[in-house]
Amino acid sequence: MEEINYNDVQVYYTNGKPEQVLKIIINETSERSSEVLKAELENFLATKGAELPVPLRDISYEIQIIKV
């Protein structure tokens, strides 16, 4: 399987309540689309969620992908 390079991705998150926001910023020059990146992230969280520490498993979040 080919390793994916995420050097052009920046991640910011809030630690406030009640909403958790995961903001992902990719450069305008990136060949990766925001839709593809969001799908990759959702798939990762769905498949790896059980491996997260117990307090993090039930956190609800909003994913924002921004191309700047």
Beta strands, then each sheet from edge to edge (+ up, - down):
strand 1: 9-13
strand 2: 21-26
strand 3: 62-67
sheet 1: 1+ 2- 3-
end
